[in-house]
Amino acid sequence: MKNPYRWDNLTSPQIKKLSEEGAIVLVPVGSTEQHGPHLPVGTDALMATAMSEKLAAALGEKGVPCVVAPTIAVANSTHHMSFAGSLTLRPETYLALLRDYCRSIASHGFRKILLVNGHGGNIAPTNTALISINEELGFPVYFTGYWQASAQAEQEILETQKGMIHACEEETSLVLALDDSLVDPIYKETKGKPGHGSPMLDEGIWETFHRMEAHTENGVMGNSYAATKEKGEALTKRMVEDLAEKLADPSIWEQKV
């Protein structure tokens, strides 16, 4: 069934019309990487896509035109490559991909672009890429995790964590709400280490690159055993509402580079 909010479901004239209407373009940016013994390797791409499509529909209900570009499903996952099923781009390849992607969208007249992230490992290279992207395009391309506007909801709904980690209570709940057939029942018996094992790193005093096996044997950070479909549904609803409210504010698109 045709989805009117998906770029790849539309005709060229329909996309041109959206550009002329000043539509927002959402670009889901995920990853393909291990998510422990219970979640699919496509979790980050699946969630970034699903949240973007729900967000586009919510904005449409507010009278704000919006379209979801094809998902970037393989990104920066070098730190997961010791686990089977993980795929990655080199950081320089990922940066070039983002530049070309945003350049292509802008070439059709779009001036409102938001990269909707589903993977923490994308944060550092994406922020680096935005320096040259924004300088070249002359307007700010924005970047956010689909969960980042909803810290209060996370505090209210999650029971064993404060926020998103990896294959954890929150992420497992979200995938259960999206499609519970994607989640192996072993999640009910699974937990992982939530931090790095170093106070300096855990408290953010300094940062470094390290691979996942440096602090988790099973690829999980957080408590997947505490996940429920109901938590995922509640989180999804709040995340979509919170992001839609913020994106509907026209002032964000009036900012200068």
C-alpha positions as CSV (number, residue, x, y, z in Angstrom):
1,M,0.0,0.0,0.0
2,K,1.3,3.4,-1.0
3,N,2.6,5.5,1.9
4,P,2.1,9.2,1.0
5,Y,4.9,10.2,3.4
6,R,7.6,8.1,1.9
7,W,9.8,9.7,-0.7
8,D,10.3,6.3,-2.5
9,N,6.6,5.8,-2.8
10,L,6.0,9.1,-4.6
11,T,6.3,10.2,-8.2
12,S,8.7,12.9,-9.3
13,P,5.9,15.5,-9.8
14,Q,4.7,14.8,-6.2
15,I,8.1,15.3,-4.8
16,K,8.5,18.6,-6.8
17,K,5.2,19.7,-5.3
18,L,6.4,19.0,-1.8
19,S,9.5,21.0,-2.4
20,E,7.4,24.0,-3.6
21,E,5.3,23.7,-0.5
22,G,8.4,24.0,1.7
23,A,8.1,20.4,3.1
24,I,10.4,19.1,5.8
25,V,12.5,16.1,4.7
26,L,13.2,13.5,7.4
27,V,16.2,11.3,6.7
28,P,16.3,8.2,8.9
29,V,19.8,7.3,9.8
30,G,20.3,3.9,11.5
31,S,22.8,1.1,11.4
32,T,23.0,-2.6,10.8
33,E,24.8,-4.2,13.8
34,Q,24.4,-6.7,16.5
35,H,21.8,-6.0,19.2
36,G,22.5,-8.9,21.6
37,P,20.8,-12.3,21.4
38,H,17.3,-10.9,21.2
39,L,17.0,-8.0,18.8
40,P,17.5,-8.0,15.0
41,V,20.7,-6.4,13.5
42,G,18.5,-3.9,11.7
43,T,17.0,-2.5,14.9
44,D,18.4,1.0,14.6
45,A,17.4,1.4,11.0
46,L,14.0,-0.1,11.6
47,M,13.3,2.3,14.5
48,A,14.6,5.4,12.8
49,T,12.4,4.6,9.9
50,A,9.3,3.8,11.9
51,M,9.7,6.9,14.1
52,S,10.2,9.1,11.0
53,E,7.1,7.8,9.3
54,K,5.0,8.3,12.4
55,L,6.5,11.8,12.8
56,A,5.7,12.7,9.2
57,A,2.1,11.6,9.7
58,A,1.8,13.6,12.9
59,L,3.1,16.7,11.2
60,G,0.7,16.2,8.3
61,E,-2.1,16.2,10.8
62,K,-0.8,19.6,11.9
63,G,-0.9,20.9,8.4
64,V,2.9,20.8,8.1
65,P,4.1,19.0,4.9
66,C,6.7,16.4,5.5
67,V,8.3,13.5,3.6
68,V,10.6,10.7,4.7
69,A,13.6,10.1,2.5
70,P,15.0,6.5,2.0
71,T,16.8,5.2,5.1
72,I,20.5,5.2,5.5
73,A,20.7,1.6,7.0
74,V,24.5,1.1,7.2
75,A,26.5,3.7,8.9
76,N,29.2,3.9,11.6
77,S,29.4,0.6,13.5
78,T,33.1,-0.2,13.6
79,H,32.8,-0.9,17.4
80,H,30.4,-3.7,16.8
81,M,32.3,-5.6,14.1
82,S,33.5,-8.4,16.4
83,F,29.9,-9.5,16.6
84,A,28.4,-11.5,13.7
85,G,25.9,-9.6,11.4
86,S,27.3,-6.2,11.9
87,L,28.1,-4.0,8.9
88,T,29.9,-0.7,8.8
89,L,31.2,2.2,6.7
90,R,34.5,3.7,7.3
91,P,34.0,7.1,9.0
92,E,35.2,9.0,5.9
93,T,32.8,7.0,3.7
94,Y,29.9,7.8,6.0
95,L,30.8,11.5,6.0
96,A,30.9,11.6,2.2
97,L,27.6,9.7,2.0
98,L,25.9,12.2,4.2
99,R,27.2,15.1,2.2
100,D,26.1,13.6,-1.1
101,Y,22.7,12.7,0.4
102,C,21.9,16.2,1.7
103,R,23.3,17.8,-1.4
104,S,20.9,15.7,-3.5
105,I,17.9,16.6,-1.4
106,A,18.8,20.3,-1.5
107,S,19.3,20.2,-5.3
108,H,15.5,19.7,-5.6
109,G,14.7,22.9,-3.7
110,F,14.2,21.5,-0.2
111,R,15.5,23.7,2.6
112,K,14.3,21.9,5.7
113,I,16.2,18.7,6.4
114,L,16.4,16.7,9.7
115,L,18.5,13.7,10.1
116,V,16.6,11.3,12.4
117,N,19.2,9.2,14.2
118,G,18.7,5.6,15.5
119,H,22.3,4.8,16.6
120,G,24.5,6.4,19.1
121,G,27.7,5.5,17.1
122,N,26.5,8.0,14.4
123,I,26.6,11.0,16.7
124,A,30.2,12.0,16.5
125,P,30.7,11.5,12.7
126,T,27.4,13.1,11.8
127,N,28.1,16.2,13.8
128,T,31.5,16.4,12.0
129,A,29.8,16.0,8.6
130,L,27.3,18.8,9.4
131,I,30.2,21.4,9.5
132,S,30.9,21.0,5.8
133,I,27.2,20.2,4.8
134,N,25.9,23.4,6.4
135,E,28.7,25.5,5.0
136,E,28.1,24.2,1.5
137,L,24.3,24.3,1.5
138,G,24.0,27.6,3.3
139,F,21.2,26.6,5.6
140,P,21.3,24.4,8.8
141,V,20.6,20.7,8.3
142,Y,19.5,19.4,11.8
143,F,20.3,16.1,13.5
144,T,18.6,14.4,16.5
145,G,18.0,11.0,17.9
146,Y,14.3,10.1,17.8
147,W,14.5,9.7,21.6
148,Q,16.3,13.0,22.4
149,A,13.2,15.2,22.9
150,S,11.6,12.9,25.4
151,A,13.9,12.6,28.4
152,Q,10.9,13.3,30.7
153,A,9.0,10.4,29.2
154,E,11.9,8.1,29.6
155,Q,12.1,9.0,33.3
156,E,8.4,8.4,33.8
157,I,8.1,5.1,31.8
158,L,11.4,3.2,32.3
159,E,11.8,1.3,35.5
160,T,15.5,0.2,35.5
161,Q,17.2,2.8,33.3
162,K,17.4,6.6,32.9
163,G,17.4,6.5,29.1
164,M,18.5,4.8,25.9
165,I,21.5,2.6,26.0
166,H,21.8,-0.5,23.6
167,A,19.5,-3.5,23.2
168,C,18.2,-2.4,26.6
169,E,14.9,-2.0,28.5
170,E,14.0,1.0,26.3
171,E,15.1,-0.2,22.9
172,T,13.7,-3.7,23.4
173,S,10.3,-2.1,24.5
174,L,10.3,0.0,21.3
175,V,10.9,-3.0,19.0
176,L,8.2,-5.0,20.9
177,A,5.8,-2.2,20.2
178,L,6.8,-2.0,16.5
179,D,6.6,-5.7,15.8
180,D,7.0,-8.2,18.7
181,S,7.7,-11.0,16.2
182,L,11.2,-9.4,15.7
183,V,12.1,-10.0,19.3
184,D,13.5,-13.3,20.6
185,P,11.8,-14.3,23.9
186,I,15.3,-14.7,25.4
187,Y,15.1,-10.9,26.1
188,K,13.2,-11.8,29.3
189,E,16.4,-13.4,30.6
190,T,18.9,-11.0,29.2
191,K,20.8,-8.1,30.7
192,G,24.1,-6.4,30.0
193,K,26.6,-3.9,31.4
194,P,25.3,-0.3,31.2
195,G,28.6,1.5,31.3
196,H,32.3,1.4,30.4
197,G,33.7,0.2,33.7
198,S,35.7,3.4,34.2
199,P,34.4,6.3,36.3
200,M,36.2,8.8,34.1
201,L,34.4,7.5,31.0
202,D,31.0,6.8,32.7
203,E,31.0,10.3,34.2
204,G,31.9,11.9,30.9
205,I,35.2,13.4,32.2
206,W,36.9,12.1,29.1
207,E,36.0,10.1,26.0
208,T,37.7,7.6,23.7
209,F,36.9,5.0,21.0
210,H,36.5,1.5,22.2
211,R,34.9,-1.7,20.8
212,M,31.8,-3.2,22.4
213,E,33.5,-6.3,23.7
214,A,35.6,-4.0,25.9
215,H,32.7,-3.8,28.3
216,T,30.0,-6.3,27.3
217,E,30.3,-10.0,26.4
218,N,26.8,-10.4,25.0
219,G,26.5,-7.1,23.1
220,V,23.9,-5.7,25.5
221,M,24.0,-2.6,27.6
222,G,21.1,-2.3,29.9
223,N,18.2,-4.4,31.1
224,S,16.3,-6.0,28.3
225,Y,14.5,-8.3,30.8
226,A,12.5,-5.2,32.0
227,A,11.1,-4.4,28.5
228,T,7.4,-4.6,27.7
229,K,5.3,-3.8,24.7
230,E,3.2,-1.4,26.8
231,K,6.3,0.6,27.7
232,G,7.3,0.7,24.0
233,E,3.8,2.0,22.9
234,A,3.8,4.7,25.6
235,L,7.4,5.8,24.7
236,T,6.6,5.8,20.9
237,K,3.5,8.0,21.5
238,R,5.4,10.5,23.6
239,M,8.5,10.6,21.3
240,V,6.4,11.3,18.2
241,E,4.3,14.0,20.0
242,D,7.4,15.7,21.4
243,L,9.3,15.8,18.1
244,A,6.2,16.9,16.1
245,E,5.6,19.8,18.5
246,K,9.1,21.0,18.1
247,L,9.4,20.6,14.4
248,A,6.1,22.4,13.8
249,D,7.6,25.6,15.2
250,P,8.6,27.6,12.1
251,S,11.4,29.5,13.9
252,I,13.7,26.5,13.8
253,W,13.8,26.8,10.0
254,E,14.6,30.5,10.1
255,Q,18.0,30.0,11.7
256,K,21.1,30.9,9.9
257,V,24.3,28.8,9.4
